[in-house]
Amino acid sequence: MFIDNVQIYVRAGDGGNGAVAFHREKYVSHGGPDGGDGGNGGNIVFKADRGINTLLSFRYKRKFIAENGGNGSGNKFHGKRGADVVIEVPYGTLIRDKESGRIIKDMSDDEPFVCCRGGRGGWGNRHFATPTRQVPNFAKNGTSGEERELTLELKMLADVGLIGYPSVGKSSILSRISAAKPKIADYHFTTLTPNLGVVSTGEERGFVAADIPGLIEGASDGAGLGHDFLRHIERCRLLLHVVDVAATEYRDPIEDIKNINRELEKYSPELSTRPQIIVANKTDVLDRETVDIDAFEAYVKSEGWELIYVSAATGAGLRELIRLCDARLEELPPLKIYESEEVADEFESVDGKQTTVRRENEKFIVEGEWLLKLMGQVNFDDWESLSFFQKVLQKSGVFELLEARGCTDGDTVSIYDFEFDYIK
């Protein structure tokens, strides 16, 4: 089974909480705070693997959650760092945000990509000890790990794409010019998955060719198998348009070319402008008395395409086809790599943090993900912890933003159900 489009859920690990602890040891009169820090949560990491050519491994497993960081403990013991989750995908996989459809990363290189970062471990209370605060009774909680819903879309990395109607000989040609062993039979839709093959051109050089399952008229609207696999020729620099020049299926080769190109243009106008070489196959059974070769050649010439006659059955013309492809690829730009379409969130930034302030009747509501995480780090029953919370709000510019929105002395401010009267 070939799977090239899946939706998954990923979540990085939460950071561990810092510890509130004090050193107690016989004969040591001033132990002091010694709460250890929490460990960082594990990341969600994507890695491209050349040994995989389908997203089949995601058929049953769609949820990936990294390990949480361990909590700190006494004696300055740090919590354990959460283990990363490494997700292996085929080369050419696009990672998209499920909701917006934007491209996050094109997995077309060897560099691992951290998609979701684990939460930071919280500080233990030993970090908050000062000459005037020698017994801090609070510590920081760890922050939450990032989470996302993603769409994985495979667009194969191939220099050359073989396109054309079913049973025109695409798989046979690929099997003759490369070491690929696609399933071949004399009936429609034998090829149910795209096949890749490395074509050697000598002197340790070569290119990758992909046999795209048969397109038919209406493929861009979902007919046949072509609609599912059109995405795999979007990266191809050169298209080999294979036609049954002998008309063994009793179809007109010229109409075949027109129909396939019409489907390409409907799917992607940019794709329809990709350079093409017309590969006239099955010359070993060609009867020139029943096929108007002159009209065929005149049509190809009028469209500005190159034409080469081959026979996948006998191997005639295939060496010339390889040399022609190699020469054209030398003139064409490299494979298309998709740029990230991630954009910054459209919230007001306070000290680099996304924050919103709105007024509801006589109350000012302050929200922001960083504030929600901060609330989990504060002990509201401890005066020193509250003082720490106030200093963070002041240094982060929240009070300045409140005043810019019209907040004055005596107004009520609510931060995630924690309410207080604003005093300048």
N, C-alpha and C positions, 0 to 999 in steps of 0.2 A: 504494500500500500504506500502511495506517495502522498505525503502531507506537506504543504508549503505555506500554510496560513493558519496560525493558532493564536488563541488569546490566553494569557496567563496572568497570575497575580504573584507579585514578589513583595517581600517585606524584609527589611534589614532588622538586625537584632537591636533591642533596647540596651542602653547603657546601664550598668549596675549602679546601685545607690551607694553613696559614701556612708561611712559608719560614724556613729557617735559613740566614742569609747574613751576611757581614761585609764592611764597606766597605774596599776596598783601592784606594788611589790613590797614585800617586807624589807624594812630598813631603808626604803627609798621614800623620803618625805614629800618630795615634789614630783610626782609622776607626770602630771599634765595630760592634755588630750593626745590621743594616739590613734584616732580613727583612720583607717585606710581608705583609699579611693576605690570607687567602683571600676570595673573593667569596661572597655569599650565594646559595643555590640558588633556582631559580625556584619560584613558587607555582602551585597548581592553583586557578583562579578560575572560578566559574560566573556566567553573566550571562543574564538573561531577555531574549528578543527577541520583540517582538510580530509579527514577520514569519514566525514559525515556528509551526506548529500540530500537529506530529508529531515523534516521536523517530526518524524514518526515517534521519537522518544517522548514527545509532549502529548501524545494521544490520550494517555490515562493520567499523567501527572501534570497538573496545571497550577499547582500552588507551591511556591518556594519561600521558605521562611528561614532566615539565618538565626544563629544561636544568640541568645541574650548574653550580655556581659555579667560576670559574677559580682555580687555585692562585696564591698569592703568589709573588713573586720578589725578587731583590736590589734594592738602591737604593730600598727602601721602596715597590716597585710592588705595588699591590693587584691581586688577581685580579678578573676580570670577573664581574659579577653575572649569574646564570643568568636566561634569559628565562622569563616566566610563560607558562603554557598557559591560554588563555581558552576555556572550553567554553560555547557558546551553546545554550540550551534554551528551549522554549516557556514562556510565562507559565502559572503553575499547576502547574509540575513540582515534585513532592516528591522531595527527595534523602534516601534512607534508607540506613542501615548495612545491608549485605547480611546479616551474621550475626545481628544482634539484631532487625532490622526497625524499629528506632527512627528517627523522623524527625529528620534533621539540620537541614534547612532547607526552607522552603516558598518557592519562587522566584515570588513574587507581587508583587514590587516592582521598582523600577529600580536598586536598589543591588547592585553586584557582591558576590559572596560568596566569600571565601577558604576553600576546603574543606580543603586541605592546605598547610601552610606549608613553605617550603624551609628546608633546614638552614642554620645560621649558619656563616659563614666563620671559619676558625681564625685565631688571632693569630700573627703572625710573632715571631721571637725578640727583636726590639727591645723588645717589651712587657715582657719578663722581665729586662731589664737593671736592676741596682740598684748602689749604691755598693760593695756587697760581692760582687755577682755580675755582673762586667763582661763575661764571655764566656759567655752562656747558649747551650748547645748543643742546645736543644730548642725546639719550637714546638707550637702546638695544631693538631690536625687539625680539619677541618670536621665538623660534625655531620650526621647523615643526615636527609634530608627525610621528611616524613610520607607514609604510604601507606595506602590504604583500598580495600576492595571495596564498591561502591555499587550500589544499585538506584534507577533513575530511574523514577518513576511519574507519568504525566500525568493531572491532574484539571483539566479545562477550567474557565476562569473565565467563567462565564455567569450572568446574573441570573435568566434564565427558561429552563427546560428543557421541551421538547416531548416527551411520552412517549405511548406507545400502541402498539397492534398494528401490524404491517406493513400498508401500503396503506390506512391511514386518512386520509392526507393531510397528515402532518407536514411533509414536505419542500415540498409545494405551498404550505402556509401560510407557511413560512419564506421562500420565494421571493417571496411577495406582500407580506409586511410588511417585508422588508429587501432589500438589494442582493445577498444570497447567491444563488448559482446552483447548487444541488445537483442531482445527476442524478435525474430523475423519470421513472418508467415504471409501467405498470400490471401489476406483478408483485411478488411478495414479495422482500424483502431487496434492493431497489434500492439503498438507502442502506447502504453498507458502512463508512462512517466518519462520526463526528459532524461536523456542519456548524455553523459559527458565522455569525451575521448581526447587524449592528448595526441596531436599530430606532429610527428617529427619531421623537420625540414633539413636535418643534417647539421653537423658541427655544433652539437649540443643546443640547438635552437628548435623552436616549435611554437605551436599555438594550441589553444583549447577550443574544440568544436562541440556544439550541443545540438542534438537531434530533438527538435521540438515536436511533440505529438501532433498528428494531423489536424490542420485547420480545414474548416469547410465554410461554405457561405452561411452567414449568420453567426459565426463564432463570436464576434464582438458583442452580440446580444445574448450569448449564453448557449448557443447551439453546439452540439458535439462536445469534444474535449478541448478544442483550441482555446476557448475562453478561459479555462483554468490555468493555461500555461503561457498565455501571451506575455505575462510579466517576465518570463525567463529570457525573452529576447530583447528586453529593454536595454540591457547593458552591452549587447553584442555590437561590435564595431562594424562588422560586415555580415551581410545576409546572403546565403546561398539559396536561391529560389529554385528548388528542384521541381521539374515537370516531366511528365510521362510523354516524351516527344513521339513515341510510337502509338499513342492513343489506345493502349491496350484495354482501358476502361471505357472506351468509346466516348471520351470527352475531348473537347477542343483545347489544345495546350494554351492557345492565346486567351481563351475565356478563363481557364484555370488561373493564369497569372493575374488577370484583371480582378477576378473574385477575391483572391488572397490579398492582393494589395489594397482592395477596397476595405477588407476587414481590418488590415493594419492601420489604415488611415482613420477608420471609425474608432479604433481603440486608442490610438495615439498619433496625432498628425506629425509629431516629431519623429516617431518611429518609421513612418512611411517614407521619410526622406533619407533613411539610412542607405548607404551604398549597397547595391545588389549585383550579384553575378547570376545570370540565368544558367542553370545546370540542366542541360537536356539529356535526360537519362533514358536507358533502354534502347540505345542505338543498335544493339545486337538483334533486335526484333523489329527494327524500323522498316516499314514498307513505304517507300517514297511515292508509290502510285496512289496510296490512300491518304497520305498526309501531305498537305501543301507546305513543304519546307520553305519555299521562297517567301510565302506570305508570313510564315513564322519568323524568319530571319529579318524580314523588313519591319515587322512590328517591334521586335527587340531593338533593332537599330534606331528606330524612330524615338524610342524612349530613352536612348542613351545608355543602355546597359551592355555589359560585356556578355558574350555567349560562349559556352564551351560544351562540346558533346562528350558524353561519357557513357560507360556501361558498367554498372556495379556488378553485373554477372560475370563479365570477362575481365574487368579491370582496365579496359581501354579508356584512356584519357584521364585517369585518376592522378597519375604523377604530374601531369600538366596542371590539373586543378589545384594540387597542393602548392606548386610553384607560383601559380597565379595568386592564390590566397596570401601566400607569404609576401609577395611583392606589394600587394594592395595594403596589407596590414602595416607595412613599413611606412606607408604614406599617411596613415590615419592616426588620430589622437588616441591616447590610452583609454583603458576601460573607464566607464563612467562611475564615479564614486559620489554618493549622495551626501550632501552637507546636512549637518544638524539643523533642525528648524525650531529648536527650543528657544523660547523667548522669556524674558524676565516677566514675572508677575506684575500686574498693573495695580499695585497697592502703593500707598504712600510709605516712603522709607523714613524710619527714624533711627539714626545712628547705624544705618546699614540693615536695619531689621524692618520687616513688613508689618505695619501697624495701621489700624483703622480706628477713628474716633467718630462717633455719631451721637446725636442728642435725641433722647426720647423724653418728651415733656420736660421735667426739671432735672433729669438725670443724664449724665454723660457716660456712654458705654465705650470702653476701650477693649479692643480685641487684637489678637496677633498670636501666631503659633508659638513664638518665642516667649510670650507672656504666659501662655498656658503651661509651658514647660517650667517657667520660673515659679509658678504657683506651687508646683509639686516640690520645690526646693526650700520652701519657707514654712517654718513652724509659727503659726499665727498666735500661738499661746506663749511664745517666748519674746520678750521685749527686744533682745539683741537681734533676733532673727527678723523681727519687723523693721528694725532700724536698717538692717542690711537691705531689705526689700525696698525701703524708701530711697536709699542711696542709689540703687540700681535704676529705679524709675527716673530719678533726677538726672543721673549721668547719661542715661539713654535718650533724654530729650522728650520723655512722655509728658512731663509737666509743661514744658514749653509748647508742645502740640495742643494740650488741653487749653491753655490760655489763648492760643491762636484761634481756637474754636469758640471762645467766649466764656470759658469756665472762670468763675471768680470765687472769692471767699464764701464759704458756706454751701456751695453747690455740691450735690452728691455725685460721686464717681463710682462706677461699678466695673470691676475687672473680674470677669468670670465668677459672679455672685459674691465676691468680696467687695463690700461697700464701705466707703469712708467719706467724711466731709473734707472737701478741699480747703486747705489753709495755705495761703501764700507765704 
